[in-house]
Amino acid sequence: MNAFTRAMKGLAAIGTLALVTGCGSSLPPIGEVSGLVTQDGKPVEGVSIEFVPVDGGRPSMAVTDSEGRYNAIYTPDTEGVLIGKHTIRYEVHGPAPEMPADSGGEFIPVSRKPDMGGKKKLQPSEVEIVDGSNEINFEFVNG
């Protein structure tokens, strides 16, 4: 076996070992983010919130539940948001349609967007995420 073949086999073994054992966390620094979305002090269900990093990078997403609460996710299996400044984008979907008790018929969901009372905007529109836990509450205000 020549020196080149031995070197290639050695590199292949190191590469396989790295794949099997992993090379540590490949996630950038993220902070946990949760909070509440309200309008006139009442929770708003079905609000999709996107945390978009000002300096670039993968955005995080969140959707409010029936109590207006959310937990942001960075990837499908990782909660959190990149540390740093973010602009906020959002969409209001309203509560999810209920599935019919009788599954024999065709189900056509009906949109149930909440009445936002005219033009509203979500505040704050920019946030800064720090390491650790971040509680960020949003409020719909007249726009």
N, C-alpha and C positions, 0 to 999 in steps of 0.2 A: 504494500500500500504506500503510495507516494505521499509527500507532505501536504499537497493540495487536497487530496481525498481525506486525509486525517483531519485537516482544518475544517473542511466542509461538514464532516460528520460531527465534529465538536460543536460547530455553530448550530447545526440542526438540533443537537441534544440540548443545548442551552436555550434555544428558541422554544422547544417543546416544554422544557421545565418551566420557563417563564409563563407560557400559556396555561399550564396545569396549575401552577401555584399562584398565579396572578402577580401583578406588578404594583399592588397597592391601590388606593382609591384614585380613580380617574376623574372624580367630581371636583369642580371648582369650589371655592368657599361659598357656602349657602347658609342662610339663616331661616329659622322656622317662622312662618307668617300665618296668622289667623286673625279673625275679627268678625265684625258684624256690619251688615249693610241695612240702613234704615231710610225711611222717608217719613217725615213728621213724627219721629220717634217710634214708628212701627217697623217691624222687620219686613224685608222685601225678599221673597223667594224667587229663585230662577235667574239670578244675575250672574253672568259670566264675567269674570275679571281677569285681565291679562296684565301681568307685570312685565314691562318691556325695558330692559337695561339701557340706560342712556349711552353708555360706552360700548354697546354692542354685546352680543352673546345671546344665549338661549333664553327666551321668555318663560315665565311660569304662569300657570293657570289656576283658577279657582271658580267654584260655582256655589252659590248660596243655597242652603237647605230651607226647610219650611219655617225655621226660626231666624232666617237671615244670616246664619253663621256660615263661615267658610274656613277651609284650610288649603293653603296654596300648595301645588305640587310642581316639582321641577321636571321629573320624569314620571312615567306611570308607576314606578315603584319607589320614588324618592320624594319626600315632602320637602318643601322649602323654596327659597328665592335667592338668586345670586346676591351677594353682598354688594351694596352700592346704590346709586340713584336710579329710579325707575319712573317712566311715565305710565299712566294707567289708561288702558282702553277697556271698554265694557260694552256689554249687550244685555238687554233685558228680555228674557224669554218667558218669564212667569212660571207658575207651577207646572210640573209635568202632568200630562193628561193621565187620568186613571184608566187602568185596563178594565174592560167589561168583565163581569162575573161569568157570562156565557161566552166561552171561547169559540163557539161554533160559527159565529158570523164574522164578517169582515170588520176589522178595527180601523177606523179612520180618526187619528188624533185631531182634536180641535184646539186651536191656539187659545190660550187664556192669559194673554199679556195683561199685567195689572195696569189700571188707569193711573198714569203718572201725573195727571192734572196739568197738562200742557207741557211746554218745553222744560225739561229738567236736566241737570248735569250732576255727575258724581264728583264729590269732593272728599278728600284732596285729589288733585289730578296728577300730583307727583309725590313720591315717597322715597325715603332712604332706608334701606335695610341694613341692619347691623348683625354681627355674629350673635348667636343665641336666639332667644325668643323675641318676636316682634308682634305686638297686637296693634293692628291698624283697622280702625273703624271708619267706614265710609257713610256719607249721608247724601241723599239726593236733594239738591237745592234748586231754586228757580234759576233758569239759565238765561 
